[in-house]
Amino acid sequence: MRSSLIYLLVFCLAGFAGAVLLTRPGVVSDSALEGLVGDPVAGEQVFWAAGCASCHAAEGATGEDRLVLAGGQRFASDFGVFVAPNISTHPEAGIGNWDFADFVTALQEGTSPDGRHYYPAFPYTAYRLAERQDLADLWAFWQGLPASDAPSAAHEVGFPFSIRRAVGFWNFLYMDDAFAVTGELDAAEARGRYLVEALAHCAECHTPRDALGGLDRSAWMAGAPNPSGSGTIPALTPDRLTWSEGEIAAYLNDGFTPDFDSAGGHMVSVIRNMAMLPEADRMAIAAYLKALPPAGE
């Protein structure tokens, strides 16, 4: 009996140690970023492609106000309401006291400077695919953004989803270092894949999720229920989105569909981002979308 209890204790301790190891927050070291020098001009393009203002600027902000990343927008989900934090350059209210390694760790590991998991409402699983030179450029641009002293609001997430350590299990299941679309792509399609999958994180809205909130990669860009509970987010696969590449690129620039309807909701902010990119990038996104497999394949 005593030996059985000892074996049970050892088993439990081993399981606990394994769980701690499995759920530990990832960190990017300074040495891993050595030699990277950012270009703020290039970083502005990364900023718009990555959609930072769409979530962290005030809802409906336009012009220079889109550079004030004071947070506050609310995002409903099946797990609670997530509130975008202040990520401006303010040293206390924002992230002005971070260094570059803190920034990359947040973007690619989903870990805060104090070692906590961020919730995956923050699309670090997509930014994980970003080139670190692009992140260095983004960081250089970030240094010139305005500061805001607006306090960040707490997320409204109940138990058990409020247990941050449990996000480590979620990361184990869903953190992926590979692009969803593979196979031979030409230069434009590959550029579009990088913009869509790594920076613009389009799949976060346009791909359905499973019961744990992970993206269903078997239905990539096949459309999804709107997290707000109202309506659906459309599929972008070529069997569902039948626009030409030119029409897709034009929509990403001005928000008008081929039949003269206009973008609404959160897509308005996305188009403001895309309109800041070179025309070649919008065409690359269109080429990628036309190269997607049909929904459900």
C-alpha positions, -999 to 999 in steps of 0.1 A, spaced: 0 0 0 28 24 9 47 17 -23 15 23 -43 10 57 -26 46 66 -34 41 57 -71 10 77 -72 28 107 -57 56 104 -81 31 101 -110 13 132 -98 45 152 -93 57 142 -128 24 152 -143 25 185 -125 60 192 -137 50 183 -172 21 206 -171 42 235 -158 68 228 -186 41 225 -212 23 258 -203 53 279 -196 53 313 -214 77 316 -243 103 344 -243 125 358 -271 159 367 -258 180 398 -267 206 376 -283 180 362 -307 175 397 -320 211 408 -322 220 427 -353 185 438 -363 183 475 -370 148 489 -378 138 514 -405 108 535 -394 98 542 -430 95 505 -438 80 501 -403 50 523 -412 41 499 -440 43 470 -415 21 490 -391 -7 493 -415 -4 458 -429 -5 444 -393 -37 463 -385 -26 477 -352 -49 507 -354 -79 486 -362 -81 473 -326 -61 497 -305 -71 531 -319 -105 545 -308 -134 530 -327 -141 550 -358 -109 570 -355 -97 586 -387 -65 604 -399 -38 610 -373 -61 598 -346 -55 562 -358 -19 565 -346 -31 570 -310 -32 534 -297 -50 541 -264 -71 509 -266 -106 506 -253 -124 488 -281 -144 458 -269 -145 424 -287 -172 399 -278 -165 362 -280 -178 329 -267 -153 332 -238 -161 367 -227 -154 402 -238 -118 412 -245 -109 449 -243 -80 462 -264 -53 476 -241 -33 509 -243 -2 500 -264 8 536 -270 43 549 -261 32 561 -227 57 547 -202 31 538 -176 -3 535 -193 11 520 -225 42 501 -235 67 529 -235 90 512 -210 93 480 -231 124 471 -251 125 454 -285 128 419 -270 96 426 -249 79 437 -281 88 406 -301 80 383 -272 45 397 -270 40 395 -308 54 361 -314 51 342 -281 20 359 -266 39 366 -234 39 399 -214 71 414 -199 60 401 -165 57 366 -178 20 361 -182 2 346 -212 -18 370 -233 -52 358 -245 -52 347 -281 -77 374 -289 -44 391 -295 -33 375 -328 2 364 -318 -3 331 -335 -4 350 -368 24 375 -360 45 344 -350 50 340 -388 63 376 -393 98 382 -404 118 397 -375 133 424 -397 97 435 -403 92 436 -365 124 456 -361 111 481 -386 77 482 -369 94 488 -335 114 517 -350 82 533 -364 65 527 -330 90 550 -312 75 580 -330 39 573 -322 20 595 -297 16 586 -261 -17 583 -243 -23 581 -206 -57 564 -209 -58 534 -186 -64 500 -200 -96 483 -190 -98 447 -177 -111 419 -199 -145 406 -189 -136 369 -189 -150 345 -163 -137 313 -147 -122 290 -160 -111 311 -190 -97 337 -166 -69 313 -157 -40 327 -177 -18 296 -172 -43 275 -191 -36 296 -222 -3 276 -223 -23 245 -231 -42 264 -258 -8 275 -273 4 239 -273 -26 229 -293 -28 258 -317 5 276 -320 18 267 -354 50 278 -372 38 269 -407 16 288 -432 -18 273 -438 -15 275 -476 14 254 -489 26 242 -522 40 261 -551 32 298 -552 45 325 -575 61 356 -561 28 376 -559 9 347 -542 37 342 -517 38 379 -508 0 378 -505 2 348 -482 27 366 -460 5 397 -458 -28 378 -452 -16 350 -429 12 367 -409 6 404 -408 -30 412 -415 -42 380 -397 -73 378 -419 -81 343 -409 -88 354 -373 -122 366 -386 -127 347 -419 -119 312 -407 -143 292 -384 -132 281 -350 -136 249 -330 -150 245 -295 -118 257 -279 -115 288 -301 -88 275 -323 -89 282 -361 -102 253 -381 -74 251 -407 -93 226 -427 -118 254 -435 -93 281 -441 -109 314 -450 -142 297 -455 -162 322 -435 -173 322 -399 -200 333 -375 -196 369 -364 -183 368 -328 -208 396 -319 -235 371 -325 -250 390 -354 -246 376 -389 -216 359 -405 -182 369 -418 -180 360 -455 -158 333 -471 -129 346 -491 -122 314 -511 -125 317 -549 -156 295 -551 -174 320 -528 -157 353 -536 -160 354 -574 -146 389 -579 -115 393 -602 -81 401 -587 -85 437 -599 -119 440 -582 -105 426 -549 -76 450 -550 -99 479 -557 -122 470 -528 -92 469 -505 -83 504 -516 -117 522 -516 -142 498 -499 -165 496 -529 -177 463 -542 -180 456 -579 -218 462 -576 -212 495 -558 -220 484 -523 -196 496 -496 -178 480 -468 -192 482 -433 -184 473 -397 -148 464 -387 -139 460 -424 -140 498 -428 -109 501 -406 -92 472 -424 -97 490 -457 -82 521 -442 -51 501 -434 -50 484 -468 -53 517 -486 -20 528 -470 -2 499 -487 14 499 -522 -9 488 -550 14 458 -555 6 445 -520 -32 448 -526 -28 429 -558 -6 403 -540 -34 398 -515 -59 393 -543 -36 368 -560 -33 348 -528 -71 347 -523 -76 335 -558 -51 307 -551 -69 294 -521 -86 260 -523 -124 260 -524 -142 261 -491 -141 227 -473 -114 212 -494 
